[in-house]
């Protein structure tokens, strides 16, 4: 019943995508990823720390690319050029791996996407053979343009990155899903389990989060909650919710056969 | 003596060496890294063949935790 998530022709049984940033250490990162049941994890590409011990533990040891599908991101990039260069480095780093998360940010306060630079970068990356999952605003017109360029998943924000504000505009997410046929994955803004469930109940193909798990008091327990919420929301979507009836109650128990009152 | 810029920092080199030699000096041989030279990717297979020039700008990156 719960059909798999298919991105760029590859099938995934988990619809929860998890970021690997902001954990206490790699042990906690791995424990949270395992508890979340995720199969796709985002990673950042950063300069090596020259002068530091080159033998210190590496993310790739704690989160082996043989067990998880890596989704290298372009977090921190403010231009199409920087984003493209970052992902070319990622592809070299990961032996030709082409599934990537493109994000081009507008300013450091809001981390809101710069859609003009995002579109420019998407064109170049698709032409170079990358499979681009793209972080974008919840603008349905831009989402459709990104799909037309050839992006393999559209990932609108639910609210600002790291804000935990939840899904602020479910109507726009719906407008995007009405227009786009590739997977629509809510990326950014989820704060707690109910937010993930709401995204999935709306019909989103998946949810991507980092801070909601890493920033919880108990990240591993929250990862488990997110797994359940994502699954519950997906099942509720597939089940088809009952229609809402404003100001019109309807009893759940039979209306006939109620015992008689003994008072006059 | 030449100077190259690695991850934004100037580094004098006694001689024009290969990228492979520089990577060995930095302790990165065999590590999961990727290298860009003056804006272009240097495939690992070319580390030994590419000789650094004065003023080259190198970026050497790794994968780290991120969302």
Interface residues (C-beta under 8 A of the other chain):
Chain A: X19 X20 X21 X22 X23 X26 X29 X42 X43 X44 X45 X46 X47 X48 X50 X54 X55 X58 X59 X60 X70 X72 X73 X75 X85 X86 X88 X89 X90 X92 X93 X94 X161 X162 X209 X210 X211 X214
Chain B: X6 X7 X8 X9 X26 X27 X28 X31 X32 X33 X34 X35 X36 X39 X41 X43 X44 X59 X60 X61 X62 X63 X64 X65 X66 X67
